């Protein structure tokens, strides 16, 4: 493998890590949004008292 092959490999590894991180953030954002919606629906439920 020539020097440009190593450069391409390095770029591929970096972009692969970025894509994996992006999917991880997307999943964490979706989980947080679901939790927030669940808490909002519990708050709006009848019988919920506010102090």
N, C-alpha and C positions, 0 to 999 in steps of 0.2 A: 504494500500500500504506500503510495507516494504521500508527500506532505499535504496535498490538497484532499486526499482521502481522509486524513486525520482531522482536517478542518471541517469537512463535511460530517464526519462522525461526531465531532464535538457539537456542531450546530444541531445535529439530530438529537443528541442527548439533551441539550438545553431546551429545545422546543418540545421534546417529549415530556420533560419535567414541567414545563409551563402548562401544557395541555392537561396533565394529570392534576396539577394544582388548581387549574380552572374548574375542572369537573368536581374536585373536592369542595371548592368554594361554592359552586352551584348547589351541591347537595346540602351543605351546611346552611345556606341561605334558605333553601326550600324547607328544611327541618325547622328552622327558626320561624319562618312564616307560618307553618302549620301549627306550631306551638302558640304563637301569638293569636292566630285565629281561634284556637281551642280556648285560650284564656278569655278572649273577648266574648265568645259564645257562653262561657260559664258566667261571666259578669252580667250578661244581658238576661240570663235565665231568671224566671220568676222565683221569688223567695231569697234573692241575693240582697243582703243588707250592706249598705255603705256606712262607714263610721265617720 
